[in-house]
Amino acid sequence: MVGDKRRATSPTRADRLRAGVALFNAGHYLPAHEPWERSWLTDSRGRRDDCLQGLVQTAAAVHHARDGNVEGAVGLAETAIEYLSGCPPTIEAPIEWLEALLDGTVSGAPPPIRLGGEAIEPADLTYPTVAIAAEALAEHRGDEFVEDAVAYATADLAKGDATTPFVTLVRDYLVDGDGIVAQRLTEHVQRRRARETDVEGLFE
């Protein structure tokens, strides 16, 4: 993947779907809803995708269940199941887990969501899907510098440079979730900002 030409392309609806699925399957339930919701909100009201809405509500239901808000989780699970009936066969959502939540018999984390039979994980992603997922995760964690690093990585790829530290470390942040990676990204962002400020000062 470093040389993957898709890295420089604009994200598509399919990219956002994959990003959310990878986050969900990695246990990042709250961040997972962000890419799905953004796609859903771009549609006109009369053409919004029920399947996407079902996935958004599934992520919220799991989040509330794990947070101890059983009543909220059950309410979301009920509507999620209804919306998920609109999913194509290629999208396998954890409907049985949601039904067990309604019955009070659920245990453990939900099974992974599958796309075309594949349980996508963060390590399976390439750009621009990496950027979408990493941005959602960073926003949820409050990692402001990582959000900026995602923007730098995207800009570098648009210029054809897939070897910058931003491109590599943003992917590492998404896959490993390591605080050390976030710190390294913070340092790189601060250095890039300093260089940009120095250049701007030359023309003042």
MODELLER restraints for C-alpha pairs under 7 A, 6 or more apart:
rsr = mdl.restraints
at = mdl.atoms
rsr.add(forms.Gaussian(group=physical.xy_distance, feature=features.Distance(at['CA:1:A'], at['CA:126:A']), mean=6.73, stdev=0.5))
rsr.add(forms.Gaussian(group=physical.xy_distance, feature=features.Distance(at['CA:2:A'], at['CA:162:A']), mean=5.85, stdev=0.5))
rsr.add(forms.Gaussian(group=physical.xy_distance, feature=features.Distance(at['CA:2:A'], at['CA:163:A']), mean=6.95, stdev=0.5))
rsr.add(forms.Gaussian(group=physical.xy_distance, feature=features.Distance(at['CA:3:A'], at['CA:162:A']), mean=6.53, stdev=0.5))
rsr.add(forms.Gaussian(group=physical.xy_distance, feature=features.Distance(at['CA:6:A'], at['CA:127:A']), mean=6.29, stdev=0.5))
rsr.add(forms.Gaussian(group=physical.xy_distance, feature=features.Distance(at['CA:6:A'], at['CA:128:A']), mean=6.85, stdev=0.5))
rsr.add(forms.Gaussian(group=physical.xy_distance, feature=features.Distance(at['CA:7:A'], at['CA:126:A']), mean=6.80, stdev=0.5))
rsr.add(forms.Gaussian(group=physical.xy_distance, feature=features.Distance(at['CA:7:A'], at['CA:127:A']), mean=4.06, stdev=0.5))
rsr.add(forms.Gaussian(group=physical.xy_distance, feature=features.Distance(at['CA:7:A'], at['CA:128:A']), mean=5.00, stdev=0.5))
rsr.add(forms.Gaussian(group=physical.xy_distance, feature=features.Distance(at['CA:7:A'], at['CA:157:A']), mean=6.25, stdev=0.5))
rsr.add(forms.Gaussian(group=physical.xy_distance, feature=features.Distance(at['CA:8:A'], at['CA:128:A']), mean=6.97, stdev=0.5))
rsr.add(forms.Gaussian(group=physical.xy_distance, feature=features.Distance(at['CA:8:A'], at['CA:157:A']), mean=4.98, stdev=0.5))
rsr.add(forms.Gaussian(group=physical.xy_distance, feature=features.Distance(at['CA:8:A'], at['CA:158:A']), mean=4.71, stdev=0.5))
rsr.add(forms.Gaussian(group=physical.xy_distance, feature=features.Distance(at['CA:9:A'], at['CA:128:A']), mean=6.68, stdev=0.5))
rsr.add(forms.Gaussian(group=physical.xy_distance, feature=features.Distance(at['CA:10:A'], at['CA:128:A']), mean=6.83, stdev=0.5))
rsr.add(forms.Gaussian(group=physical.xy_distance, feature=features.Distance(at['CA:11:A'], at['CA:128:A']), mean=5.70, stdev=0.5))
rsr.add(forms.Gaussian(group=physical.xy_distance, feature=features.Distance(at['CA:11:A'], at['CA:129:A']), mean=6.88, stdev=0.5))
rsr.add(forms.Gaussian(group=physical.xy_distance, feature=features.Distance(at['CA:13:A'], at['CA:39:A']), mean=6.18, stdev=0.5))
rsr.add(forms.Gaussian(group=physical.xy_distance, feature=features.Distance(at['CA:15:A'], at['CA:129:A']), mean=5.21, stdev=0.5))
rsr.add(forms.Gaussian(group=physical.xy_distance, feature=features.Distance(at['CA:16:A'], at['CA:35:A']), mean=5.01, stdev=0.5))
rsr.add(forms.Gaussian(group=physical.xy_distance, feature=features.Distance(at['CA:16:A'], at['CA:36:A']), mean=6.18, stdev=0.5))
rsr.add(forms.Gaussian(group=physical.xy_distance, feature=features.Distance(at['CA:16:A'], at['CA:129:A']), mean=6.69, stdev=0.5))
rsr.add(forms.Gaussian(group=physical.xy_distance, feature=features.Distance(at['CA:16:A'], at['CA:132:A']), mean=6.78, stdev=0.5))
rsr.add(forms.Gaussian(group=physical.xy_distance, feature=features.Distance(at['CA:17:A'], at['CA:35:A']), mean=6.79, stdev=0.5))
rsr.add(forms.Gaussian(group=physical.xy_distance, feature=features.Distance(at['CA:17:A'], at['CA:36:A']), mean=5.97, stdev=0.5))
rsr.add(forms.Gaussian(group=physical.xy_distance, feature=features.Distance(at['CA:19:A'], at['CA:35:A']), mean=6.73, stdev=0.5))
rsr.add(forms.Gaussian(group=physical.xy_distance, feature=features.Distance(at['CA:19:A'], at['CA:129:A']), mean=5.56, stdev=0.5))
rsr.add(forms.Gaussian(group=physical.xy_distance, feature=features.Distance(at['CA:19:A'], at['CA:132:A']), mean=6.29, stdev=0.5))
rsr.add(forms.Gaussian(group=physical.xy_distance, feature=features.Distance(at['CA:19:A'], at['CA:133:A']), mean=4.97, stdev=0.5))
rsr.add(forms.Gaussian(group=physical.xy_distance, feature=features.Distance(at['CA:20:A'], at['CA:32:A']), mean=4.34, stdev=0.5))
rsr.add(forms.Gaussian(group=physical.xy_distance, feature=features.Distance(at['CA:20:A'], at['CA:33:A']), mean=6.28, stdev=0.5))
rsr.add(forms.Gaussian(group=physical.xy_distance, feature=features.Distance(at['CA:20:A'], at['CA:35:A']), mean=5.62, stdev=0.5))
rsr.add(forms.Gaussian(group=physical.xy_distance, feature=features.Distance(at['CA:20:A'], at['CA:36:A']), mean=6.18, stdev=0.5))
rsr.add(forms.Gaussian(group=physical.xy_distance, feature=features.Distance(at['CA:20:A'], at['CA:133:A']), mean=6.73, stdev=0.5))
rsr.add(forms.Gaussian(group=physical.xy_distance, feature=features.Distance(at['CA:21:A'], at['CA:32:A']), mean=6.76, stdev=0.5))
rsr.add(forms.Gaussian(group=physical.xy_distance, feature=features.Distance(at['CA:21:A'], at['CA:113:A']), mean=6.28, stdev=0.5))
rsr.add(forms.Gaussian(group=physical.xy_distance, feature=features.Distance(at['CA:21:A'], at['CA:120:A']), mean=6.59, stdev=0.5))
rsr.add(forms.Gaussian(group=physical.xy_distance, feature=features.Distance(at['CA:22:A'], at['CA:120:A']), mean=5.17, stdev=0.5))
rsr.add(forms.Gaussian(group=physical.xy_distance, feature=features.Distance(at['CA:22:A'], at['CA:121:A']), mean=4.43, stdev=0.5))
rsr.add(forms.Gaussian(group=physical.xy_distance, feature=features.Distance(at['CA:22:A'], at['CA:122:A']), mean=5.07, stdev=0.5))
rsr.add(forms.Gaussian(group=physical.xy_distance, feature=features.Distance(at['CA:23:A'], at['CA:29:A']), mean=6.72, stdev=0.5))
rsr.add(forms.Gaussian(group=physical.xy_distance, feature=features.Distance(at['CA:23:A'], at['CA:31:A']), mean=6.91, stdev=0.5))
rsr.add(forms.Gaussian(group=physical.xy_distance, feature=features.Distance(at['CA:23:A'], at['CA:32:A']), mean=5.05, stdev=0.5))
rsr.add(forms.Gaussian(group=physical.xy_distance, feature=features.Distance(at['CA:23:A'], at['CA:122:A']), mean=6.61, stdev=0.5))
rsr.add(forms.Gaussian(group=physical.xy_distance, feature=features.Distance(at['CA:23:A'], at['CA:133:A']), mean=6.74, stdev=0.5))
rsr.add(forms.Gaussian(group=physical.xy_distance, feature=features.Distance(at['CA:24:A'], at['CA:32:A']), mean=5.26, stdev=0.5))
rsr.add(forms.Gaussian(group=physical.xy_distance, feature=features.Distance(at['CA:25:A'], at['CA:112:A']), mean=5.01, stdev=0.5))
rsr.add(forms.Gaussian(group=physical.xy_distance, feature=features.Distance(at['CA:25:A'], at['CA:113:A']), mean=6.55, stdev=0.5))
rsr.add(forms.Gaussian(group=physical.xy_distance, feature=features.Distance(at['CA:25:A'], at['CA:121:A']), mean=6.11, stdev=0.5))
rsr.add(forms.Gaussian(group=physical.xy_distance, feature=features.Distance(at['CA:26:A'], at['CA:121:A']), mean=6.31, stdev=0.5))
rsr.add(forms.Gaussian(group=physical.xy_distance, feature=features.Distance(at['CA:29:A'], at['CA:59:A']), mean=5.15, stdev=0.5))
rsr.add(forms.Gaussian(group=physical.xy_distance, feature=features.Distance(at['CA:29:A'], at['CA:62:A']), mean=6.86, stdev=0.5))
rsr.add(forms.Gaussian(group=physical.xy_distance, feature=features.Distance(at['CA:29:A'], at['CA:63:A']), mean=5.95, stdev=0.5))
rsr.add(forms.Gaussian(group=physical.xy_distance, feature=features.Distance(at['CA:30:A'], at['CA:59:A']), mean=6.23, stdev=0.5))
rsr.add(forms.Gaussian(group=physical.xy_distance, feature=features.Distance(at['CA:30:A'], at['CA:60:A']), mean=6.50, stdev=0.5))
rsr.add(forms.Gaussian(group=physical.xy_distance, feature=features.Distance(at['CA:30:A'], at['CA:63:A']), mean=6.21, stdev=0.5))
rsr.add(forms.Gaussian(group=physical.xy_distance, feature=features.Distance(at['CA:31:A'], at['CA:136:A']), mean=5.38, stdev=0.5))
rsr.add(forms.Gaussian(group=physical.xy_distance, feature=features.Distance(at['CA:31:A'], at['CA:137:A']), mean=5.46, stdev=0.5))
rsr.add(forms.Gaussian(group=physical.xy_distance, feature=features.Distance(at['CA:31:A'], at['CA:140:A']), mean=5.96, stdev=0.5))
rsr.add(forms.Gaussian(group=physical.xy_distance, feature=features.Distance(at['CA:32:A'], at['CA:59:A']), mean=6.75, stdev=0.5))
rsr.add(forms.Gaussian(group=physical.xy_distance, feature=features.Distance(at['CA:33:A'], at['CA:56:A']), mean=4.91, stdev=0.5))
rsr.add(forms.Gaussian(group=physical.xy_distance, feature=features.Distance(at['CA:33:A'], at['CA:59:A']), mean=6.04, stdev=0.5))
rsr.add(forms.Gaussian(group=physical.xy_distance, feature=features.Distance(at['CA:34:A'], at['CA:136:A']), mean=6.28, stdev=0.5))
rsr.add(forms.Gaussian(group=physical.xy_distance, feature=features.Distance(at['CA:35:A'], at['CA:132:A']), mean=6.98, stdev=0.5))
rsr.add(forms.Gaussian(group=physical.xy_distance, feature=features.Distance(at['CA:36:A'], at['CA:52:A']), mean=5.99, stdev=0.5))
rsr.add(forms.Gaussian(group=physical.xy_distance, feature=features.Distance(at['CA:36:A'], at['CA:56:A']), mean=6.39, stdev=0.5))
rsr.add(forms.Gaussian(group=physical.xy_distance, feature=features.Distance(at['CA:37:A'], at['CA:56:A']), mean=6.45, stdev=0.5))
rsr.add(forms.Gaussian(group=physical.xy_distance, feature=features.Distance(at['CA:40:A'], at['CA:48:A']), mean=5.90, stdev=0.5))
rsr.add(forms.Gaussian(group=physical.xy_distance, feature=features.Distance(at['CA:40:A'], at['CA:49:A']), mean=6.28, stdev=0.5))
rsr.add(forms.Gaussian(group=physical.xy_distance, feature=features.Distance(at['CA:40:A'], at['CA:52:A']), mean=6.29, stdev=0.5))
rsr.add(forms.Gaussian(group=physical.xy_distance, feature=features.Distance(at['CA:40:A'], at['CA:53:A']), mean=6.95, stdev=0.5))
rsr.add(forms.Gaussian(group=physical.xy_distance, feature=features.Distance(at['CA:50:A'], at['CA:83:A']), mean=5.07, stdev=0.5))
rsr.add(forms.Gaussian(group=physical.xy_distance, feature=features.Distance(at['CA:50:A'], at['CA:84:A']), mean=6.80, stdev=0.5))
rsr.add(forms.Gaussian(group=physical.xy_distance, feature=features.Distance(at['CA:50:A'], at['CA:86:A']), mean=5.72, stdev=0.5))
rsr.add(forms.Gaussian(group=physical.xy_distance, feature=features.Distance(at['CA:51:A'], at['CA:83:A']), mean=5.69, stdev=0.5))
rsr.add(forms.Gaussian(group=physical.xy_distance, feature=features.Distance(at['CA:51:A'], at['CA:84:A']), mean=5.01, stdev=0.5))
rsr.add(forms.Gaussian(group=physical.xy_distance, feature=features.Distance(at['CA:51:A'], at['CA:86:A']), mean=5.20, stdev=0.5))
rsr.add(forms.Gaussian(group=physical.xy_distance, feature=features.Distance(at['CA:51:A'], at['CA:87:A']), mean=4.65, stdev=0.5))
rsr.add(forms.Gaussian(group=physical.xy_distance, feature=features.Distance(at['CA:53:A'], at['CA:83:A']), mean=6.46, stdev=0.5))
rsr.add(forms.Gaussian(group=physical.xy_distance, feature=features.Distance(at['CA:54:A'], at['CA:80:A']), mean=4.41, stdev=0.5))
rsr.add(forms.Gaussian(group=physical.xy_distance, feature=features.Distance(at['CA:54:A'], at['CA:81:A']), mean=6.78, stdev=0.5))
rsr.add(forms.Gaussian(group=physical.xy_distance, feature=features.Distance(at['CA:54:A'], at['CA:83:A']), mean=4.58, stdev=0.5))
rsr.add(forms.Gaussian(group=physical.xy_distance, feature=features.Distance(at['CA:54:A'], at['CA:84:A']), mean=4.84, stdev=0.5))
rsr.add(forms.Gaussian(group=physical.xy_distance, feature=features.Distance(at['CA:57:A'], at['CA:76:A']), mean=5.78, stdev=0.5))
rsr.add(forms.Gaussian(group=physical.xy_distance, feature=features.Distance(at['CA:57:A'], at['CA:80:A']), mean=5.26, stdev=0.5))
rsr.add(forms.Gaussian(group=physical.xy_distance, feature=features.Distance(at['CA:58:A'], at['CA:77:A']), mean=6.36, stdev=0.5))
rsr.add(forms.Gaussian(group=physical.xy_distance, feature=features.Distance(at['CA:58:A'], at['CA:80:A']), mean=5.66, stdev=0.5))
rsr.add(forms.Gaussian(group=physical.xy_distance, feature=features.Distance(at['CA:61:A'], at['CA:73:A']), mean=4.27, stdev=0.5))
rsr.add(forms.Gaussian(group=physical.xy_distance, feature=features.Distance(at['CA:61:A'], at['CA:74:A']), mean=6.97, stdev=0.5))
rsr.add(forms.Gaussian(group=physical.xy_distance, feature=features.Distance(at['CA:61:A'], at['CA:76:A']), mean=5.26, stdev=0.5))
rsr.add(forms.Gaussian(group=physical.xy_distance, feature=features.Distance(at['CA:61:A'], at['CA:77:A']), mean=5.69, stdev=0.5))
rsr.add(forms.Gaussian(group=physical.xy_distance, feature=features.Distance(at['CA:62:A'], at['CA:73:A']), mean=6.72, stdev=0.5))
rsr.add(forms.Gaussian(group=physical.xy_distance, feature=features.Distance(at['CA:64:A'], at['CA:70:A']), mean=6.69, stdev=0.5))
rsr.add(forms.Gaussian(group=physical.xy_distance, feature=features.Distance(at['CA:64:A'], at['CA:72:A']), mean=6.36, stdev=0.5))
rsr.add(forms.Gaussian(group=physical.xy_distance, feature=features.Distance(at['CA:64:A'], at['CA:73:A']), mean=5.09, stdev=0.5))
rsr.add(forms.Gaussian(group=physical.xy_distance, feature=features.Distance(at['CA:65:A'], at['CA:73:A']), mean=5.24, stdev=0.5))
rsr.add(forms.Gaussian(group=physical.xy_distance, feature=features.Distance(at['CA:74:A'], at['CA:101:A']), mean=6.57, stdev=0.5))
rsr.add(forms.Gaussian(group=physical.xy_distance, feature=features.Distance(at['CA:74:A'], at['CA:102:A']), mean=5.67, stdev=0.5))
rsr.add(forms.Gaussian(group=physical.xy_distance, feature=features.Distance(at['CA:77:A'], at['CA:98:A']), mean=5.58, stdev=0.5))
rsr.add(forms.Gaussian(group=physical.xy_distance, feature=features.Distance(at['CA:81:A'], at['CA:95:A']), mean=6.28, stdev=0.5))
rsr.add(forms.Gaussian(group=physical.xy_distance, feature=features.Distance(at['CA:90:A'], at['CA:115:A']), mean=5.54, stdev=0.5))
rsr.add(forms.Gaussian(group=physical.xy_distance, feature=features.Distance(at['CA:90:A'], at['CA:116:A']), mean=4.57, stdev=0.5))
rsr.add(forms.Gaussian(group=physical.xy_distance, feature=features.Distance(at['CA:91:A'], at['CA:114:A']), mean=5.86, stdev=0.5))
rsr.add(forms.Gaussian(group=physical.xy_distance, feature=features.Distance(at['CA:91:A'], at['CA:115:A']), mean=4.90, stdev=0.5))
rsr.add(forms.Gaussian(group=physical.xy_distance, feature=features.Distance(at['CA:91:A'], at['CA:116:A']), mean=6.48, stdev=0.5))
rsr.add(forms.Gaussian(group=physical.xy_distance, feature=features.Distance(at['CA:92:A'], at['CA:113:A']), mean=5.61, stdev=0.5))
rsr.add(forms.Gaussian(group=physical.xy_distance, feature=features.Distance(at['CA:92:A'], at['CA:114:A']), mean=4.97, stdev=0.5))
rsr.add(forms.Gaussian(group=physical.xy_distance, feature=features.Distance(at['CA:92:A'], at['CA:115:A']), mean=6.49, stdev=0.5))
rsr.add(forms.Gaussian(group=physical.xy_distance, feature=features.Distance(at['CA:93:A'], at['CA:113:A']), mean=5.00, stdev=0.5))
rsr.add(forms.Gaussian(group=physical.xy_distance, feature=features.Distance(at['CA:93:A'], at['CA:114:A']), mean=6.86, stdev=0.5))
rsr.add(forms.Gaussian(group=physical.xy_distance, feature=features.Distance(at['CA:94:A'], at['CA:110:A']), mean=6.44, stdev=0.5))
rsr.add(forms.Gaussian(group=physical.xy_distance, feature=features.Distance(at['CA:94:A'], at['CA:111:A']), mean=6.08, stdev=0.5))
rsr.add(forms.Gaussian(group=physical.xy_distance, feature=features.Distance(at['CA:94:A'], at['CA:113:A']), mean=6.41, stdev=0.5))
rsr.add(forms.Gaussian(group=physical.xy_distance, feature=features.Distance(at['CA:97:A'], at['CA:106:A']), mean=6.49, stdev=0.5))
rsr.add(forms.Gaussian(group=physical.xy_distance, feature=features.Distance(at['CA:97:A'], at['CA:110:A']), mean=5.93, stdev=0.5))
rsr.add(forms.Gaussian(group=physical.xy_distance, feature=features.Distance(at['CA:100:A'], at['CA:106:A']), mean=4.70, stdev=0.5))
rsr.add(forms.Gaussian(group=physical.xy_distance, feature=features.Distance(at['CA:112:A'], at['CA:119:A']), mean=5.94, stdev=0.5))
rsr.add(forms.Gaussian(group=physical.xy_distance, feature=features.Distance(at['CA:113:A'], at['CA:119:A']), mean=6.00, stdev=0.5))
rsr.add(forms.Gaussian(group=physical.xy_distance, feature=features.Distance(at['CA:114:A'], at['CA:120:A']), mean=6.83, stdev=0.5))
rsr.add(forms.Gaussian(group=physical.xy_distance, feature=features.Distance(at['CA:122:A'], at['CA:174:A']), mean=6.49, stdev=0.5))
rsr.add(forms.Gaussian(group=physical.xy_distance, feature=features.Distance(at['CA:122:A'], at['CA:175:A']), mean=5.36, stdev=0.5))
rsr.add(forms.Gaussian(group=physical.xy_distance, feature=features.Distance(at['CA:123:A'], at['CA:175:A']), mean=5.56, stdev=0.5))
rsr.add(forms.Gaussian(group=physical.xy_distance, feature=features.Distance(at['CA:130:A'], at['CA:171:A']), mean=6.20, stdev=0.5))
rsr.add(forms.Gaussian(group=physical.xy_distance, feature=features.Distance(at['CA:131:A'], at['CA:150:A']), mean=5.84, stdev=0.5))
rsr.add(forms.Gaussian(group=physical.xy_distance, feature=features.Distance(at['CA:134:A'], at['CA:170:A']), mean=6.77, stdev=0.5))
rsr.add(forms.Gaussian(group=physical.xy_distance, feature=features.Distance(at['CA:134:A'], at['CA:174:A']), mean=5.25, stdev=0.5))
rsr.add(forms.Gaussian(group=physical.xy_distance, feature=features.Distance(at['CA:135:A'], at['CA:147:A']), mean=5.45, stdev=0.5))
rsr.add(forms.Gaussian(group=physical.xy_distance, feature=features.Distance(at['CA:135:A'], at['CA:150:A']), mean=6.43, stdev=0.5))
rsr.add(forms.Gaussian(group=physical.xy_distance, feature=features.Distance(at['CA:138:A'], at['CA:144:A']), mean=6.93, stdev=0.5))
rsr.add(forms.Gaussian(group=physical.xy_distance, feature=features.Distance(at['CA:138:A'], at['CA:146:A']), mean=6.03, stdev=0.5))
rsr.add(forms.Gaussian(group=physical.xy_distance, feature=features.Distance(at['CA:138:A'], at['CA:147:A']), mean=5.94, stdev=0.5))
rsr.add(forms.Gaussian(group=physical.xy_distance, feature=features.Distance(at['CA:139:A'], at['CA:147:A']), mean=6.85, stdev=0.5))
rsr.add(forms.Gaussian(group=physical.xy_distance, feature=features.Distance(at['CA:145:A'], at['CA:186:A']), mean=5.22, stdev=0.5))
rsr.add(forms.Gaussian(group=physical.xy_distance, feature=features.Distance(at['CA:145:A'], at['CA:189:A']), mean=6.57, stdev=0.5))
rsr.add(forms.Gaussian(group=physical.xy_distance, feature=features.Distance(at['CA:146:A'], at['CA:182:A']), mean=6.50, stdev=0.5))
rsr.add(forms.Gaussian(group=physical.xy_distance, feature=features.Distance(at['CA:146:A'], at['CA:185:A']), mean=6.22, stdev=0.5))
rsr.add(forms.Gaussian(group=physical.xy_distance, feature=features.Distance(at['CA:146:A'], at['CA:186:A']), mean=6.58, stdev=0.5))
rsr.add(forms.Gaussian(group=physical.xy_distance, feature=features.Distance(at['CA:148:A'], at['CA:189:A']), mean=6.97, stdev=0.5))
rsr.add(forms.Gaussian(group=physical.xy_distance, feature=features.Distance(at['CA:149:A'], at['CA:166:A']), mean=5.95, stdev=0.5))
rsr.add(forms.Gaussian(group=physical.xy_distance, feature=features.Distance(at['CA:149:A'], at['CA:170:A']), mean=6.95, stdev=0.5))
rsr.add(forms.Gaussian(group=physical.xy_distance, feature=features.Distance(at['CA:149:A'], at['CA:185:A']), mean=6.44, stdev=0.5))
rsr.add(forms.Gaussian(group=physical.xy_distance, feature=features.Distance(at['CA:149:A'], at['CA:189:A']), mean=6.05, stdev=0.5))
rsr.add(forms.Gaussian(group=physical.xy_distance, feature=features.Distance(at['CA:150:A'], at['CA:170:A']), mean=6.36, stdev=0.5))
rsr.add(forms.Gaussian(group=physical.xy_distance, feature=features.Distance(at['CA:152:A'], at['CA:166:A']), mean=6.55, stdev=0.5))
rsr.add(forms.Gaussian(group=physical.xy_distance, feature=features.Distance(at['CA:153:A'], at['CA:166:A']), mean=4.90, stdev=0.5))
rsr.add(forms.Gaussian(group=physical.xy_distance, feature=features.Distance(at['CA:153:A'], at['CA:167:A']), mean=4.75, stdev=0.5))
rsr.add(forms.Gaussian(group=physical.xy_distance, feature=features.Distance(at['CA:156:A'], at['CA:162:A']), mean=6.83, stdev=0.5))
rsr.add(forms.Gaussian(group=physical.xy_distance, feature=features.Distance(at['CA:166:A'], at['CA:185:A']), mean=6.99, stdev=0.5))
rsr.add(forms.Gaussian(group=physical.xy_distance, feature=features.Distance(at['CA:169:A'], at['CA:181:A']), mean=6.61, stdev=0.5))
rsr.add(forms.Gaussian(group=physical.xy_distance, feature=features.Distance(at['CA:169:A'], at['CA:185:A']), mean=6.67, stdev=0.5))
rsr.add(forms.Gaussian(group=physical.xy_distance, feature=features.Distance(at['CA:172:A'], at['CA:181:A']), mean=6.94, stdev=0.5))
rsr.add(forms.Gaussian(group=physical.xy_distance, feature=features.Distance(at['CA:173:A'], at['CA:181:A']), mean=5.75, stdev=0.5))
rsr.add(forms.Gaussian(group=physical.xy_distance, feature=features.Distance(at['CA:173:A'], at['CA:182:A']), mean=6.45, stdev=0.5))
